[in-house]
Amino acid sequence: MIDRSNFHPFAVLAGIALAAALAAPAVAADAPALKTVSVQYREVDQTYAAEGVVEAVKQSTVAAQISGRVVAVNFDVGDRVKQGQVIVRIDATEVNQAYAAAQAQVAQADTTLRNAKANFERTQKLVEQKFVSPAALDKAQADYLAAQAQRAAAEAGGGQAAATKSYASVVAPYSGVVSARHVELGEMVLPGKPLMTGFDPGELRVTASMPQYQLDAVRKLASASIEFPALNKRIQSSRMAILPAADSQTHTTQVRLDLPRGIEGLYPGMFARAHFAVGKSKKLLIPSSAVAMRSEVAGAYVVAESGEIRFRQLRLGEKAGEQEVEVLAGLTPGEKLALDPIAALAALKRGK
């Protein structure tokens, strides 16, 4: 039963009006102070996305050139190494002995050469005085030339021994970062045994595979940007090179994209997505700063000419550079968006 004694029609109308006021979009008094941007179609590059991987331009594995026991490992994985620094030392006892023997042979060859030279000069004087026959001079000259050849051979052997001795200290061929260590202290190594792998983090590139039917368009525009999902970054490639070979199984061609220096957090093996420009298209773009995320829902604050503010749910497409994103649904050209979602929300609350 309804108690009609307390029923007032004006009270019902007031309640309906209050509910309508709460449901209506808010109009902020200071909405005109919000910085807005007009949504418009713009011509941008039409891109083809291809998965790629980060590679180091300089990456190498240093191996042993002599046999011996490892007596020092000066760096480990992740350490930065400067060019010329000793990264591994190998026991040099055997090569030192070989070097000493080579030096002794050089000294012996020097002595033999001096005696042969002196004998040749004496024989020349004796021949001039007709004390010995010319045949003796020929023999002295032959001995002198043979001593010269022996001296040259000994010197070459000494240089080889000196080079072999230097192999006991394995140095970094360039400045970089150690990415793998293949040897332990005290381990015996033979020539060709890998010791350490490193790369130069200052020179990186991305290698991606392109289908053959897209190559002509890529060659014409010669423009590409690289997206790194793990770093939430998108960077323009500094140079692009299409390798003149195709994979016989996938029929794709590798494209190398050089990266600028100084990208923090980037290292070989990371996943990357290359966006190649293959044409032009018109897209509805908005600044990425105008997008507000509510849980997993993307949206933006639309500001009407009257100052009315509404939160509009959006369906977003691909990013266009680092500062803009494509809108697939939720907006129409000519509408205005608040550039600062936080300020728009504050104005919306004040209007309520």
VEXGU-364382 format. One record per residue (C-alpha): residue number from 1; residue in one letter; x, z, y. Coordinates in nm, 4 decimals, always signed. Layout:
! VEXGU-364382
+-----+------+----------+----------+----------+
: pos : code :        X :        Z :        Y :
+-----+------+----------+----------+----------+
: NUM :    A :        X :        Z :        Y :
...
+-----+------+----------+----------+----------+
END
This chain:
! VEXGU-364382
+-----+------+----------+----------+----------+
: pos : code :        X :        Z :        Y :
+-----+------+----------+----------+----------+
:   1 :    M :  +0.0000 :  +0.0000 :  +0.0000 :
:   2 :    I :  +0.1227 :  -0.0855 :  +0.3508 :
:   3 :    D :  +0.0746 :  +0.1716 :  +0.6192 :
:   4 :    R :  -0.0672 :  -0.0427 :  +0.9018 :
:   5 :    S :  -0.0834 :  +0.2522 :  +1.1399 :
:   6 :    N :  +0.2891 :  +0.2091 :  +1.2195 :
:   7 :    F :  +0.2817 :  -0.1715 :  +1.2121 :
:   8 :    H :  +0.3810 :  -0.3234 :  +1.5470 :
:   9 :    P :  +0.4014 :  -0.7070 :  +1.5791 :
:  10 :    F :  +0.6490 :  -0.6796 :  +1.8635 :
:  11 :    A :  +0.8864 :  -0.4799 :  +1.6442 :
:  12 :    V :  +0.8795 :  -0.7532 :  +1.3800 :
:  13 :    L :  +0.9546 :  -1.0192 :  +1.6391 :
:  14 :    A :  +1.2442 :  -0.8115 :  +1.7717 :
:  15 :    G :  +1.3889 :  -0.7790 :  +1.4218 :
:  16 :    I :  +1.3659 :  -1.1531 :  +1.3647 :
:  17 :    A :  +1.5382 :  -1.2197 :  +1.6948 :
:  18 :    L :  +1.8197 :  -0.9773 :  +1.6090 :
:  19 :    A :  +1.8765 :  -1.1394 :  +1.2718 :
:  20 :    A :  +1.8850 :  -1.4827 :  +1.4319 :
:  21 :    A :  +2.1375 :  -1.3610 :  +1.6868 :
:  22 :    L :  +2.3666 :  -1.2278 :  +1.4155 :
:  23 :    A :  +2.3447 :  -1.5509 :  +1.2168 :
:  24 :    A :  +2.4054 :  -1.7761 :  +1.5157 :
:  25 :    P :  +2.7601 :  -1.8989 :  +1.5906 :
:  26 :    A :  +2.9408 :  -1.6947 :  +1.8486 :
:  27 :    V :  +3.0261 :  -1.8165 :  +2.1938 :
:  28 :    A :  +3.3386 :  -1.6502 :  +2.3254 :
:  29 :    A :  +3.3559 :  -1.5892 :  +2.6941 :
:  30 :    D :  +3.7213 :  -1.6822 :  +2.6981 :
:  31 :    A :  +3.6894 :  -1.9729 :  +2.4503 :
:  32 :    P :  +3.8001 :  -2.2284 :  +2.7155 :
:  33 :    A :  +4.1326 :  -2.0416 :  +2.7298 :
:  34 :    L :  +4.2034 :  -2.1381 :  +2.3705 :
:  35 :    K :  +4.4513 :  -2.4195 :  +2.3227 :
:  36 :    T :  +4.2772 :  -2.7002 :  +2.1401 :
:  37 :    V :  +4.3601 :  -3.0411 :  +2.0010 :
:  38 :    S :  +4.1300 :  -3.3386 :  +1.9546 :
:  39 :    V :  +4.0985 :  -3.4781 :  +1.6035 :
:  40 :    Q :  +4.1782 :  -3.8493 :  +1.5964 :
:  41 :    Y :  +4.2764 :  -4.1193 :  +1.3494 :
:  42 :    R :  +4.6391 :  -4.2261 :  +1.3785 :
:  43 :    E :  +4.8442 :  -4.4961 :  +1.2119 :
:  44 :    V :  +5.1062 :  -4.3439 :  +0.9874 :
:  45 :    D :  +5.3281 :  -4.4578 :  +0.7051 :
:  46 :    Q :  +5.1578 :  -4.5141 :  +0.3732 :
:  47 :    T :  +5.3812 :  -4.3489 :  +0.1171 :
:  48 :    Y :  +5.4498 :  -4.3668 :  -0.2538 :
:  49 :    A :  +5.5538 :  -4.0345 :  -0.4111 :
:  50 :    A :  +5.8157 :  -4.0216 :  -0.6863 :
:  51 :    E :  +5.9625 :  -3.7194 :  -0.8590 :
:  52 :    G :  +6.3348 :  -3.6655 :  -0.8218 :
:  53 :    V :  +6.6147 :  -3.4178 :  -0.8692 :
:  54 :    V :  +6.8817 :  -3.2806 :  -0.6369 :
:  55 :    E :  +7.2364 :  -3.3887 :  -0.7177 :
:  56 :    A :  +7.5763 :  -3.3089 :  -0.5701 :
:  57 :    V :  +7.7760 :  -3.6031 :  -0.4393 :
:  58 :    K :  +8.0937 :  -3.4161 :  -0.5338 :
:  59 :    Q :  +8.0575 :  -3.2478 :  -0.8729 :
:  60 :    S :  +8.3315 :  -3.2291 :  -1.1322 :
:  61 :    T :  +8.4648 :  -3.0344 :  -1.4279 :
:  62 :    V :  +8.8286 :  -2.9272 :  -1.4102 :
:  63 :    A :  +9.0089 :  -2.9429 :  -1.7475 :
:  64 :    A :  +9.3422 :  -2.8179 :  -1.8811 :
:  65 :    Q :  +9.6357 :  -3.0605 :  -1.8816 :
:  66 :    I :  +9.8709 :  -2.8477 :  -2.0914 :
:  67 :    S :  +9.8304 :  -2.6201 :  -2.3915 :
:  68 :    G :  +9.8710 :  -2.2460 :  -2.3600 :
:  69 :    R :  +9.6992 :  -1.9115 :  -2.3215 :
:  70 :    V :  +9.4803 :  -1.8397 :  -2.0195 :
:  71 :    V :  +9.6422 :  -1.5555 :  -1.8258 :
:  72 :    A :  +9.4182 :  -1.5463 :  -1.5156 :
:  73 :    V :  +9.0642 :  -1.6507 :  -1.4236 :
:  74 :    N :  +9.0319 :  -1.6007 :  -1.0487 :
:  75 :    F :  +8.6711 :  -1.7131 :  -0.9899 :
:  76 :    D :  +8.3334 :  -1.6868 :  -1.1574 :
:  77 :    V :  +7.9966 :  -1.8617 :  -1.1345 :
:  78 :    G :  +7.8572 :  -1.8558 :  -0.7814 :
:  79 :    D :  +8.1909 :  -1.7934 :  -0.6114 :
:  80 :    R :  +8.2971 :  -2.0137 :  -0.3214 :
:  81 :    V :  +8.6360 :  -2.1786 :  -0.3618 :
:  82 :    K :  +8.8526 :  -2.3456 :  -0.0990 :
:  83 :    Q :  +9.0451 :  -2.6626 :  -0.1670 :
:  84 :    G :  +9.3881 :  -2.5873 :  -0.3161 :
:  85 :    Q :  +9.3073 :  -2.2351 :  -0.4355 :
:  86 :    V :  +9.4220 :  -2.1458 :  -0.7875 :
:  87 :    I :  +9.1151 :  -2.1015 :  -1.0064 :
:  88 :    V :  +9.2825 :  -2.0615 :  -1.3507 :
:  89 :    R :  +9.6391 :  -1.9878 :  -1.4609 :
:  90 :    I :  +9.7801 :  -2.0881 :  -1.8002 :
:  91 :    D : +10.0867 :  -1.9274 :  -1.9595 :
:  92 :    A : +10.3797 :  -2.1342 :  -1.8334 :
:  93 :    T : +10.6494 :  -2.0100 :  -2.0746 :
:  94 :    E : +10.6668 :  -2.3312 :  -2.2766 :
:  95 :    V : +10.6549 :  -2.5646 :  -1.9764 :
:  96 :    N : +10.9151 :  -2.3536 :  -1.7950 :
:  97 :    Q : +11.1530 :  -2.3969 :  -2.0883 :
:  98 :    A : +11.0882 :  -2.7694 :  -2.0907 :
:  99 :    Y : +11.1558 :  -2.7806 :  -1.7171 :
: 100 :    A : +11.4823 :  -2.5886 :  -1.7588 :
: 101 :    A : +11.5908 :  -2.8289 :  -2.0339 :
: 102 :    A : +11.5113 :  -3.1255 :  -1.8119 :
: 103 :    Q : +11.7125 :  -2.9767 :  -1.5261 :
: 104 :    A : +12.0070 :  -2.9253 :  -1.7635 :
: 105 :    Q : +11.9885 :  -3.2892 :  -1.8701 :
: 106 :    V : +11.9937 :  -3.3931 :  -1.5045 :
: 107 :    A : +12.3040 :  -3.1805 :  -1.4465 :
: 108 :    Q : +12.4699 :  -3.3301 :  -1.7554 :
: 109 :    A : +12.3844 :  -3.6811 :  -1.6391 :
: 110 :    D : +12.5311 :  -3.6034 :  -1.2959 :
: 111 :    T : +12.8593 :  -3.4963 :  -1.4552 :
: 112 :    T : +12.8733 :  -3.8033 :  -1.6780 :
: 113 :    L : +12.7996 :  -4.0272 :  -1.3811 :
: 114 :    R : +13.0767 :  -3.8737 :  -1.1719 :
: 115 :    N : +13.3317 :  -3.9167 :  -1.4554 :
: 116 :    A : +13.2222 :  -4.2754 :  -1.5177 :
: 117 :    K : +13.2485 :  -4.3554 :  -1.1486 :
: 118 :    A : +13.5953 :  -4.2032 :  -1.1206 :
: 119 :    N : +13.7126 :  -4.3885 :  -1.4332 :
: 120 :    F : +13.5775 :  -4.7157 :  -1.2983 :
: 121 :    E : +13.7561 :  -4.6709 :  -0.9650 :
: 122 :    R : +14.0861 :  -4.5850 :  -1.1423 :
: 123 :    T : +14.0574 :  -4.8831 :  -1.3701 :
: 124 :    Q : +14.0000 :  -5.1096 :  -1.0695 :
: 125 :    K : +14.3299 :  -4.9925 :  -0.9136 :
: 126 :    L : +14.5158 :  -5.0334 :  -1.2410 :
: 127 :    V : +14.3869 :  -5.3866 :  -1.2819 :
: 128 :    E : +14.5001 :  -5.4698 :  -0.9281 :
: 129 :    Q : +14.8478 :  -5.3356 :  -1.0227 :
: 130 :    K : +14.8306 :  -5.5338 :  -1.3501 :
: 131 :    F : +14.8774 :  -5.2210 :  -1.5629 :
: 132 :    V : +14.5610 :  -5.2811 :  -1.7695 :
: 133 :    S : +14.3734 :  -5.5891 :  -1.8780 :
: 134 :    P : +14.0469 :  -5.7091 :  -1.7158 :
: 135 :    A : +13.8671 :  -5.6165 :  -2.0411 :
: 136 :    A : +13.9345 :  -5.2485 :  -1.9675 :
: 137 :    L : +13.7742 :  -5.2933 :  -1.6265 :
: 138 :    D : +13.4671 :  -5.4494 :  -1.7894 :
: 139 :    K : +13.4318 :  -5.1528 :  -2.0224 :
: 140 :    A : +13.4732 :  -4.9008 :  -1.7366 :
: 141 :    Q : +13.2114 :  -5.0862 :  -1.5349 :
: 142 :    A : +12.9710 :  -5.0876 :  -1.8312 :
: 143 :    D : +13.0206 :  -4.7147 :  -1.8816 :
: 144 :    Y : +12.9528 :  -4.6566 :  -1.5116 :
: 145 :    L : +12.6303 :  -4.8574 :  -1.5196 :
: 146 :    A : +12.5178 :  -4.6778 :  -1.8362 :
: 147 :    A : +12.5834 :  -4.3420 :  -1.6687 :
: 148 :    Q : +12.3727 :  -4.4507 :  -1.3718 :
: 149 :    A : +12.0864 :  -4.5434 :  -1.6069 :
: 150 :    Q : +12.1163 :  -4.2107 :  -1.7885 :
: 151 :    R : +12.1084 :  -4.0272 :  -1.4544 :
: 152 :    A : +11.7886 :  -4.2120 :  -1.3541 :
: 153 :    A : +11.6268 :  -4.1348 :  -1.6900 :
: 154 :    A : +11.7193 :  -3.7677 :  -1.6644 :
: 155 :    E : +11.5826 :  -3.7511 :  -1.3109 :
: 156 :    A : +11.2533 :  -3.9081 :  -1.4248 :
: 157 :    G : +11.2333 :  -3.6573 :  -1.7086 :
: 158 :    G : +11.2943 :  -3.3766 :  -1.4620 :
: 159 :    G : +11.0116 :  -3.5010 :  -1.2402 :
: 160 :    Q : +10.7780 :  -3.5165 :  -1.5378 :
: 161 :    A : +10.8748 :  -3.1645 :  -1.6407 :
: 162 :    A : +10.8153 :  -3.0416 :  -1.2832 :
: 163 :    A : +10.4690 :  -3.2026 :  -1.2828 :
: 164 :    T : +10.3890 :  -3.0481 :  -1.6206 :
: 165 :    K : +10.5018 :  -2.7108 :  -1.4897 :
: 166 :    S : +10.2603 :  -2.7386 :  -1.1973 :
: 167 :    Y :  +9.9717 :  -2.7904 :  -1.4407 :
: 168 :    A :  +9.9969 :  -2.4238 :  -1.5366 :
: 169 :    S :  +9.8230 :  -2.3395 :  -1.2080 :
: 170 :    V :  +9.4867 :  -2.5169 :  -1.1987 :
: 171 :    V :  +9.3726 :  -2.5641 :  -0.8382 :
: 172 :    A :  +9.0394 :  -2.6640 :  -0.6837 :
: 173 :    P :  +9.0323 :  -3.0357 :  -0.5942 :
: 174 :    Y :  +8.7908 :  -2.9687 :  -0.3039 :
: 175 :    S :  +8.6055 :  -2.6803 :  -0.1420 :
: 176 :    G :  +8.2818 :  -2.5882 :  -0.3160 :
: 177 :    V :  +8.0916 :  -2.3470 :  -0.5384 :
: 178 :    V :  +8.1591 :  -2.2693 :  -0.9046 :
: 179 :    S :  +7.8537 :  -2.3663 :  -1.1099 :
: 180 :    A :  +7.9883 :  -2.3017 :  -1.4627 :
: 181 :    R :  +8.2845 :  -2.1277 :  -1.6271 :
: 182 :    H :  +8.3950 :  -2.2631 :  -1.9661 :
: 183 :    V :  +8.6927 :  -2.0400 :  -2.0463 :
: 184 :    E :  +8.7675 :  -1.6699 :  -2.0911 :
: 185 :    L :  +9.0794 :  -1.4648 :  -2.0232 :
: 186 :    G :  +9.3230 :  -1.4787 :  -2.3158 :
: 187 :    E :  +9.1696 :  -1.7895 :  -2.4689 :
: 188 :    M :  +9.3977 :  -2.0657 :  -2.5995 :
: 189 :    V :  +9.3396 :  -2.4042 :  -2.4409 :
: 190 :    L :  +9.4510 :  -2.7567 :  -2.5212 :
: 191 :    P :  +9.4774 :  -3.0604 :  -2.2937 :
: 192 :    G :  +9.1258 :  -3.1798 :  -2.2091 :
: 193 :    K :  +8.9621 :  -2.8381 :  -2.2550 :
: 194 :    P :  +8.7010 :  -2.7852 :  -1.9730 :
: 195 :    L :  +8.7812 :  -2.4844 :  -1.7574 :
: 196 :    M :  +8.5344 :  -2.4753 :  -1.4671 :
: 197 :    T :  +8.2617 :  -2.6895 :  -1.3127 :
: 198 :    G :  +8.1939 :  -2.6900 :  -0.9412 :
: 199 :    F :  +8.0203 :  -2.8843 :  -0.6671 :
: 200 :    D :  +8.0328 :  -2.9249 :  -0.2912 :
: 201 :    P :  +7.7077 :  -2.7825 :  -0.1436 :
: 202 :    G :  +7.7685 :  -2.9648 :  +0.1823 :
: 203 :    E :  +7.7074 :  -3.3099 :  +0.0320 :
: 204 :    L :  +7.3811 :  -3.3313 :  -0.1620 :
: 205 :    R :  +7.1419 :  -3.6127 :  -0.2452 :
: 206 :    V :  +6.8180 :  -3.6725 :  -0.4313 :
: 207 :    T :  +6.7856 :  -3.9271 :  -0.7094 :
: 208 :    A :  +6.4368 :  -4.0594 :  -0.7851 :
: 209 :    S :  +6.3017 :  -4.3373 :  -1.0074 :
: 210 :    M :  +6.0907 :  -4.6146 :  -0.8536 :
: 211 :    P :  +5.8737 :  -4.8715 :  -1.0350 :
: 212 :    Q :  +5.9899 :  -5.2253 :  -0.9799 :
: 213 :    Y :  +5.6699 :  -5.3415 :  -0.8069 :
: 214 :    Q :  +5.7308 :  -5.0956 :  -0.5197 :
: 215 :    L :  +6.0917 :  -5.1930 :  -0.4509 :
: 216 :    D :  +6.0187 :  -5.4832 :  -0.2131 :
: 217 :    A :  +5.8077 :  -5.2655 :  +0.0173 :
: 218 :    V :  +6.0692 :  -4.9903 :  +0.0106 :
: 219 :    R :  +6.3461 :  -5.2356 :  +0.0998 :
: 220 :    K :  +6.1496 :  -5.3678 :  +0.3982 :
: 221 :    L :  +6.0720 :  -5.0302 :  +0.5574 :
: 222 :    A :  +6.3796 :  -4.8417 :  +0.4278 :
: 223 :    S :  +6.2305 :  -4.5020 :  +0.5129 :
: 224 :    A :  +6.1790 :  -4.1966 :  +0.2963 :
: 225 :    S :  +6.1212 :  -3.8237 :  +0.3285 :
: 226 :    I :  +6.1924 :  -3.5617 :  +0.0642 :
: 227 :    E :  +5.9698 :  -3.2655 :  -0.0145 :
: 228 :    F :  +6.1098 :  -2.9479 :  -0.1716 :
: 229 :    P :  +5.8111 :  -2.7463 :  -0.3032 :
: 230 :    A :  +6.0279 :  -2.4448 :  -0.3923 :
: 231 :    L :  +6.1533 :  -2.4193 :  -0.0318 :
: 232 :    N :  +5.8287 :  -2.5353 :  +0.1328 :
: 233 :    K :  +6.0308 :  -2.7914 :  +0.3285 :
: 234 :    R :  +6.0087 :  -3.1623 :  +0.3955 :
: 235 :    I :  +6.3168 :  -3.3412 :  +0.5250 :
: 236 :    Q :  +6.3840 :  -3.6978 :  +0.6342 :
: 237 :    S :  +6.6520 :  -3.8734 :  +0.4307 :
: 238 :    S :  +6.9630 :  -3.9735 :  +0.6250 :
: 239 :    R :  +7.0385 :  -4.2789 :  +0.4093 :
: 240 :    M :  +6.8780 :  -4.4618 :  +0.1182 :
: 241 :    A :  +7.0489 :  -4.6708 :  -0.1502 :
: 242 :    I :  +6.8736 :  -4.8653 :  -0.4258 :
: 243 :    L :  +7.0946 :  -4.8976 :  -0.7342 :
: 244 :    P :  +7.1217 :  -5.2571 :  -0.8626 :
: 245 :    A :  +7.0189 :  -5.1684 :  -1.2186 :
: 246 :    A :  +6.6986 :  -5.0839 :  -1.4049 :
: 247 :    D :  +6.6263 :  -4.8622 :  -1.7032 :
: 248 :    S :  +6.5551 :  -5.0828 :  -2.0049 :
: 249 :    Q :  +6.2935 :  -4.8437 :  -2.1463 :
: 250 :    T :  +6.0988 :  -4.7275 :  -1.8386 :
: 251 :    H :  +6.1741 :  -5.0391 :  -1.6259 :
: 252 :    T :  +6.2339 :  -4.8163 :  -1.3254 :
: 253 :    T :  +6.5155 :  -4.8288 :  -1.0731 :
: 254 :    Q :  +6.7000 :  -4.5288 :  -0.9382 :
: 255 :    V :  +6.7016 :  -4.4685 :  -0.5646 :
: 256 :    R :  +6.9528 :  -4.2323 :  -0.4052 :
: 257 :    L :  +6.8543 :  -4.0466 :  -0.0898 :
: 258 :    D :  +7.1290 :  -3.8727 :  +0.1052 :
: 259 :    L :  +7.0441 :  -3.5374 :  +0.2614 :
: 260 :    P :  +7.1652 :  -3.3926 :  +0.5913 :
: 261 :    R :  +7.4039 :  -3.0991 :  +0.5816 :
: 262 :    G :  +7.3054 :  -2.7370 :  +0.6213 :
: 263 :    I :  +6.9852 :  -2.7122 :  +0.4123 :
: 264 :    E :  +6.9751 :  -2.3504 :  +0.2993 :
: 265 :    G :  +6.8641 :  -2.2656 :  -0.0527 :
: 266 :    L :  +6.9274 :  -2.6136 :  -0.1916 :
: 267 :    Y :  +7.1422 :  -2.6671 :  -0.5018 :
: 268 :    P :  +7.1845 :  -2.9298 :  -0.7777 :
: 269 :    G :  +6.9124 :  -2.9505 :  -1.0398 :
: 270 :    M :  +6.6256 :  -2.8498 :  -0.8095 :
: 271 :    F :  +6.3003 :  -3.0438 :  -0.8258 :
: 272 :    A :  +6.2205 :  -3.2718 :  -0.5340 :
: 273 :    R :  +5.9474 :  -3.5176 :  -0.4487 :
: 274 :    A :  +6.0462 :  -3.8310 :  -0.2595 :
: 275 :    H :  +5.7898 :  -4.0000 :  -0.0346 :
: 276 :    F :  +5.8774 :  -4.3663 :  +0.0214 :
: 277 :    A :  +5.7180 :  -4.5616 :  +0.3051 :
: 278 :    V :  +5.5505 :  -4.8683 :  +0.1522 :
: 279 :    G :  +5.3115 :  -4.9667 :  +0.4329 :
: 280 :    K :  +5.0903 :  -4.8454 :  +0.7178 :
: 281 :    S :  +4.7502 :  -4.6739 :  +0.7084 :
: 282 :    K :  +4.5164 :  -4.4789 :  +0.9380 :
: 283 :    K :  +4.4680 :  -4.1128 :  +0.8586 :
: 284 :    L :  +4.2821 :  -3.8235 :  +1.0177 :
: 285 :    L :  +4.5626 :  -3.5805 :  +1.1018 :
: 286 :    I :  +4.5644 :  -3.2291 :  +1.2416 :
: 287 :    P :  +4.8541 :  -2.9914 :  +1.3194 :
: 288 :    S :  +4.9512 :  -2.7740 :  +1.0256 :
: 289 :    S :  +4.9467 :  -2.4733 :  +1.2598 :
: 290 :    A :  +4.5712 :  -2.5172 :  +1.3097 :
: 291 :    V :  +4.4968 :  -2.4665 :  +0.9392 :
: 292 :    A :  +4.3753 :  -2.1195 :  +0.8422 :
: 293 :    M :  +4.3851 :  -2.0107 :  +0.4777 :
: 294 :    R :  +4.1178 :  -1.7743 :  +0.3453 :
: 295 :    S :  +4.2218 :  -1.6944 :  -0.0074 :
: 296 :    E :  +4.2431 :  -2.0424 :  -0.1619 :
: 297 :    V :  +4.0100 :  -2.2022 :  +0.0922 :
: 298 :    A :  +4.1609 :  -2.4080 :  +0.3750 :
: 299 :    G :  +3.9783 :  -2.4375 :  +0.7023 :
: 300 :    A :  +4.0057 :  -2.4550 :  +1.0794 :
: 301 :    Y :  +3.8228 :  -2.3200 :  +1.3851 :
: 302 :    V :  +3.6189 :  -2.5914 :  +1.5551 :
: 303 :    V :  +3.5536 :  -2.5369 :  +1.9270 :
: 304 :    A :  +3.2443 :  -2.7117 :  +2.0674 :
: 305 :    E :  +3.2058 :  -2.8317 :  +2.4260 :
: 306 :    S :  +2.9849 :  -2.5271 :  +2.4952 :
: 307 :    G :  +3.2608 :  -2.2935 :  +2.3815 :
: 308 :    E :  +3.0943 :  -2.2233 :  +2.0488 :
: 309 :    I :  +3.3452 :  -2.1433 :  +1.7709 :
: 310 :    R :  +3.2798 :  -2.2163 :  +1.4060 :
: 311 :    F :  +3.5020 :  -2.1837 :  +1.1018 :
: 312 :    R :  +3.4946 :  -2.5132 :  +0.9130 :
: 313 :    Q :  +3.6076 :  -2.5502 :  +0.5526 :
: 314 :    L :  +3.8410 :  -2.8480 :  +0.5020 :
: 315 :    R :  +3.9696 :  -3.0590 :  +0.2181 :
: 316 :    L :  +4.3308 :  -3.1425 :  +0.2920 :
: 317 :    G :  +4.5430 :  -3.4312 :  +0.1729 :
: 318 :    E :  +4.9150 :  -3.4947 :  +0.1905 :
: 319 :    K :  +5.1416 :  -3.3635 :  +0.4603 :
: 320 :    A :  +5.2526 :  -3.6075 :  +0.7265 :
: 321 :    G :  +5.5933 :  -3.4754 :  +0.8188 :
: 322 :    E :  +5.6551 :  -3.1048 :  +0.8683 :
: 323 :    Q :  +5.3970 :  -3.0431 :  +1.1427 :
: 324 :    E :  +5.0866 :  -3.2403 :  +1.0453 :
: 325 :    V :  +4.8528 :  -3.2657 :  +0.7480 :
: 326 :    E :  +4.5846 :  -3.5158 :  +0.6508 :
: 327 :    V :  +4.2162 :  -3.4135 :  +0.6481 :
: 328 :    L :  +4.0084 :  -3.5774 :  +0.3764 :
: 329 :    A :  +3.6763 :  -3.4034 :  +0.4490 :
: 330 :    G :  +3.5309 :  -3.1452 :  +0.6873 :
: 331 :    L :  +3.6057 :  -3.2984 :  +1.0284 :
: 332 :    T :  +3.5019 :  -3.6005 :  +1.2304 :
: 333 :    P :  +3.7041 :  -3.7800 :  +1.4983 :
: 334 :    G :  +3.6615 :  -3.6353 :  +1.8455 :
: 335 :    E :  +3.6071 :  -3.2732 :  +1.7403 :
: 336 :    K :  +3.8369 :  -3.0105 :  +1.8886 :
: 337 :    L :  +4.0330 :  -2.7546 :  +1.6894 :
: 338 :    A :  +4.1898 :  -2.4308 :  +1.7991 :
: 339 :    L :  +4.5678 :  -2.4619 :  +1.7635 :
: 340 :    D :  +4.6050 :  -2.0870 :  +1.7047 :
: 341 :    P :  +4.3703 :  -1.9658 :  +1.4259 :
: 342 :    I :  +4.4517 :  -1.5997 :  +1.4989 :
: 343 :    A :  +4.3554 :  -1.6319 :  +1.8667 :
: 344 :    A :  +4.0407 :  -1.8220 :  +1.7663 :
: 345 :    L :  +3.9392 :  -1.5457 :  +1.5264 :
: 346 :    A :  +3.9974 :  -1.2814 :  +1.7931 :
: 347 :    A :  +3.7831 :  -1.4770 :  +2.0401 :
: 348 :    L :  +3.5152 :  -1.5174 :  +1.7736 :
: 349 :    K :  +3.5028 :  -1.1419 :  +1.7149 :
: 350 :    R :  +3.4867 :  -1.0667 :  +2.0860 :
: 351 :    G :  +3.1970 :  -1.3108 :  +2.1207 :
: 352 :    K :  +3.0013 :  -1.1233 :  +1.8560 :
+-----+------+----------+----------+----------+
END
